[in-house]
Amino acid sequence: DGDLPWNTQFTLQTFAMKHEGDKTDAEDLFSGLALPAPVNVTVTHTVENDTLIVEVEWEDAIVVDGYAADQGLSIDGMGTVVKLWDEESNLLRSEKVPLSENSAVFTLDGDLPWNTQFTLQTFAMEHEGDKTDAEDLFSGVALTAPVNVTVTHTVENDTLIVGVEWEDAIVVDGYTADQGLSIDGMGTVVKLWDEESKLLRSEKVPLSENSAVFTLDGDLPWNTQFTLQTFAMEHEGDKTDAEDLFSRVALTAPVDISVEYLVIDDTLTAQISWAHSVQDVFSGLHTSIDLWDGDTIINTTTLPHTENSFSCALGSPVSWHTRFTLQTTAMHTKGGQTGFHQIFGGFRLSPPGDISVKHSYRNGVLTAIVTWENAIENRFDGLQTVLNLVVEDERYKRSESNEGQRTFFISYEVTEAKFESSELPWNTKFTLQSAVGDRGGPESEPIDLFSDVNFDPPGDISVTPEIIDEALIAVISWNHPNEFEDKTGPPVKIKLWDEADDGEMKLIEEKIIPHGQNQVRISLDEGYPWQTRLSMQSDFGSIQGIQSTYFDLFNHIELSPPTNITIIANESSSSVEWLHSLELGQFHGLGTILNIWVLDPSSSNLTLLNQTLLPDTSAMFSVVSGLPHHAGITLQSYVGTCQSNHTDLMALFAPLALKQTQLNRILLIVGLTCLLIIYILATAYCLWMVKRKGTYALKEKHETFTPGKFSESDHLLPTGTVKPPLLSEDGSYTTEQESIVSDNSMANLVPNTPYLGESMITLNKFNDDDDFMGNFDEDGSFIGDYLEQDEQEAQAIQNKLLVFQRMYRANGTLYT
């Protein structure tokens, strides 16, 4: 009881009266009863009314007769003491429980920390027995990190809102996370960390809530991370892995990048536009535009998310080669970046169009005038046209003073350039391109500067002969192949050639005919040979056009031998007259070659005895001058050294006709025989007609009798030579008159001339006599109408036949 402590000892002595004997060794009175620590200690956690309740249960280990722990018995002054300790083994609380009770209950509150431990001891009075090992009072409830963590991002009122949600993993009887229950003193702590793992913010959330909301502002960087931990009082359990709070929003690079070009204040300006690839834009989201010169950033501009375009003007420090990149940023954190884009590289420096080359020829120089139309509508500072000269794929160097200059930079307002052929090779080509600085656009196709000029010779070349004032004129006409738009053109060069016998052409003279003149006259009197030929070509100064074929200047005129030759001859003299048969007529320089031939009777070969050149159309010959009687003559036309063919050989003197070859004699006899037969038939027919009618009726209108026409000369029967017979009273001839074929009548009809040559007879147009009722064929036979009843025509035929008879009797031959 209370009078004796637990450690009371006793001794035993035998006494006698007041005397005590030896005592026994002291022995424990109570402590001989072992106070073992409780066994089978269990801790149970439950939640009731949002309070975590811990119930500690155990079994007593005391062994005393008459005491059984499981029977709810108790021993006064004895029990179990429950001691609560902190993590530093400081006693927080001690609570004694009688043996009749084997449990103790504690609640989580502000007096007991989460890491409180407890021990159990059996006590007896003030004495405590062995204690159990310290065990956690509350931490038996595992503060497991939350699970199923999700992060959602929304934008409200231009603000990025991050919602973090989770599920509690605490397992306690009477607590279910999805029922919205809570435990006092317990919850989830959300901690925000920077990229250096420094705590930025911590926020505790009771177990009844399983989410937290944060907004992007200046206090939290974009790369903020968060962790979740379950806490109980001041103690925190395991934390989740750090996760991104904002950067789960992918800062992807801008997309749909485009560049448009404007000309503002004569400056080319690039308008760069893009679209945000971030699904929902928010305050704090930016676009960074970096301008690059090579590998160096020369300018950076950051624009808020409300802007998605940027203007950049061409000019220092921005050049045609400057590039740009776009990058999405948020709160100084750089996101995705685009590749390099040319700021002005998308501006098409289109080459000029409607390129044309016109030519002009002035002062002996061919000028190429190149014109074009600019393809870029709005010009701007720095824009220019580049003209490149190319010769066989090599750039042409303008001059030694501009050595190395291969291009010509032309102000963009100028759309014309001029080049002279005297300064450039003829096969020069050119290209055009637009350029800004040293940046050139695509070139146009090479175009010939000069070589498209027509080098063909003048067309429709013609040479027409004319005779003016007895001078032979060659009129040369042509068409110009190069008539430029300004009505100018190169002159025409006419070359006059003398063709030698071996075909070699020797240049006589060159004539330059100015453009606009397409005709020139050249006279034979200027001293040019008859065989002069000409060629024509365009004269471009430094280069000559293609030479035409050769044309005859005069020689195309057919030089025919003389015609209408009349020979008046006797045995000792001869007069020869002729005409030239050229359609043009007579002209200065046209003459006649008289060839005198001699016939060798034995061999019948002709030998040229004499050749005389005469400008006249008549000549006199005489045997007195040494010409033989049997000489013959042929005639030729000539101009200069050019001669025509010979005429047929003709007898120069009358006796020569008797000395023809045997073949000619046979042909002559046959011809005369035919004529005689015709004469006999005609005579018989006339006599038959006379006997039939008795008289010839004459027309009263004839006052005098005129024989029928024999030749154009009308000198065969001179006027007054033939006297007509007297007419009868009725105006007719009497049948008793002397026959018209008698000798007396023949003497009256034909004058007494010893040679036919003196009669100036020509048979050139005998067959064309319209009054003659027939004609003679080539073999001398007569072709005509023997039945003609006209007495006048019959008389004319008889007269002509009488003339032939007289000719043959007198000379033995017929010739002209």
Salt bridges, closest charged atoms under 4 A:
GLU128 OE1 - LYS83 NZ 2.75
ASP158 OD1 - HIS305 NE2 2.77
GLU196 OE1 - LYS198 NZ 3.72
GLU236 OE1 - LYS191 NZ 2.60
GLU243 OE1 - ARG248 NH2 1.88
GLU413 OE2 - ARG379 NE 2.73
GLU423 OE1 - ARG398 NH2 3.40
ASP438 OD1 - HIS321 NE2 3.16
GLU443 OE1 - ARG395 NH2 3.41
ASP448 OD1 - LYS429 NZ 4.00
ASP452 OD1 - HIS359 NE2 3.84
GLU466 OE1 - ARG521 NH1 2.89
GLU470 OE1 - HIS588 NE2 3.94
GLU483 OE1 - HIS515 NE2 2.78
GLU485 OE1 - LYS358 NZ 3.23
ASP486 OD2 - ARG362 NH2 3.56
GLU499 OE1 - ARG533 NH1 3.43
GLU509 OE2 - LYS511 NZ 3.45
GLU510 OE1 - LYS493 NZ 3.83
ASP552 OD1 - ARG533 NE 3.23
GLU712 OE2 - LYS765 NZ 3.61
ASP769 OD2 - LYS800 NZ 3.25
GLU791 OE2 - LYS693 NZ 3.21
